Structure formats: C-alpha cells, structure tokens
Amino acid sequence: MKRTLVVIALIVTTQLGLAQDSSAPRVIEITAKRFEFNPKQIILKRGEPVTIRLVSTDRAHGLFVKPLGVDLDADDGKPAQITITPDAAGTFPAICDHYCGSGHGNMKMTVIVE
C-alpha cells in the first residue's frame, strides 16, 4: 500500500511539474562578443511571451530593440534577461548600445515578430 502511494505521488508530482514547465515563456539566449551577436536573427511570435537572455563572453555589451522595449546590459559573466510579449508584427533592428571597440558599429542583429 505504501509503495502504491509513493508511486502515485511521484506520478502526480511529475505531471504537475510538466504542466508548469509548459506554461513558462520560451527562453532565447543571445551571446554577445566583440563584434557580433549570435544568433544574428531571432523569430518571435506576436502575443507569445518570450524571455530574452543576453550573455557576454568578453566585456560589457548591450542589446537594444526600441520598438519591443528591450534594453539589456550584460557584463562578462553577468547575464541579463527580460520577458516580453510582442504585440506587433514586423522586422526590428537590434544593436549593441555599449561601445566595445572599432567594430562596434557592425554589432547588429534582427528580431522578426510574426
């Protein structure tokens, strides 16, 4: 009887855990390093919450996407993140807004909201 209760408790706990995970926003990790973002393009869905996580591998970098309200600052070893729900479709430029050297002006990426 005790074994049956333990098995039932494990099944219920597992099912509840899966339900909670499926409702969490999708996480997109963007890596910043001199002088690039990886990936160079991300695709989001209008009305779907998403967490954007910025990780720097070498120094302070920023990720700025004005139309989506994204303004992240990440230092080497100190990631930053924001959860957004895009409400308009379109193609939006993303830039690094921390000067990081002579190639800084080429540090761009694209965010597409479908």
C-alpha positions in Angstrom: 0.0 0.0 0.0 2.8 2.4 0.9 4.6 1.7 -2.3 1.4 2.3 -4.3 1.0 5.7 -2.6 4.6 6.6 -3.3 4.3 5.7 -7.0 1.0 7.7 -7.3 2.7 10.7 -5.5 5.6 10.6 -8.0 3.3 10.4 -11.0 1.2 13.4 -9.8 4.4 15.4 -8.9 5.9 14.7 -12.3 2.7 15.6 -14.1 2.3 18.9 -12.2 6.0 19.7 -12.9 5.5 19.2 -16.7 2.4 21.4 -16.7 4.3 24.2 -15.0 7.2 24.0 -17.4 5.0 24.1 -20.5 3.5 27.4 -19.4 6.8 29.1 -18.8 7.9 31.5 -21.5 10.3 30.2 -24.2 13.9 31.4 -23.5 16.1 32.6 -26.3 19.8 33.1 -25.4 21.8 35.6 -27.3 25.6 35.6 -27.0 27.4 38.9 -27.4 31.1 39.2 -28.1 33.3 41.6 -30.0 31.8 42.4 -32.6 28.8 40.2 -33.1 25.6 38.7 -31.7 24.9 35.0 -32.0 22.4 34.3 -33.4 22.2 37.2 -35.8 18.4 36.8 -36.2 15.6 35.6 -33.9 12.0 35.0 -34.7 9.3 35.7 -32.2 5.5 35.2 -32.3 3.1 38.1 -31.7 1.3 37.6 -28.4 3.6 34.9 -27.2 5.7 35.7 -24.1 9.4 35.1 -24.5 12.4 35.6 -22.2 15.4 37.1 -24.0 18.7 36.3 -22.2 21.8 38.2 -23.1 25.2 36.6 -22.3 28.5 38.4 -22.8 31.7 36.4 -23.3 34.3 39.2 -23.1 33.1 42.6 -21.8 30.1 44.8 -21.3 27.6 44.7 -24.2 24.0 45.9 -24.6 21.0 44.7 -26.6 18.7 47.5 -27.5 15.5 46.9 -29.5 13.5 50.1 -29.1 10.1 49.0 -30.6 10.0 46.0 -28.4 11.1 47.7 -25.2 14.3 45.7 -24.9 17.2 47.4 -23.2 19.6 44.8 -21.7 23.1 45.3 -20.3 25.3 42.3 -19.7 28.8 42.2 -18.4 31.2 39.2 -18.8 29.9 36.5 -16.5 26.8 38.5 -15.6 23.9 37.8 -18.0 20.8 39.9 -18.2 17.3 38.9 -19.2 13.9 40.4 -19.9 10.5 38.8 -20.6 8.4 40.4 -23.3 5.2 39.7 -25.2 5.5 41.3 -28.6 2.2 42.9 -29.7 3.1 44.0 -33.2 4.4 42.0 -36.2 7.4 43.4 -38.0 11.2 43.3 -38.5 13.1 45.2 -35.9 16.8 46.1 -35.8 18.7 45.3 -32.6 22.0 46.9 -31.7 24.7 46.8 -29.1 24.5 50.1 -27.2 27.8 49.8 -25.3 30.8 50.9 -27.3 33.1 47.9 -27.5 35.8 48.9 -29.9 36.4 49.7 -33.6 33.9 47.1 -34.9 31.1 48.2 -32.6 29.0 49.8 -35.4 28.7 46.4 -37.1 27.3 44.7 -34.0 23.7 44.3 -35.1 21.1 41.6 -35.3 17.4 41.3 -36.5 14.3 40.5 -34.5 11.4 39.3 -36.5 7.9 39.1 -35.0 5.5 37.0 -37.0 
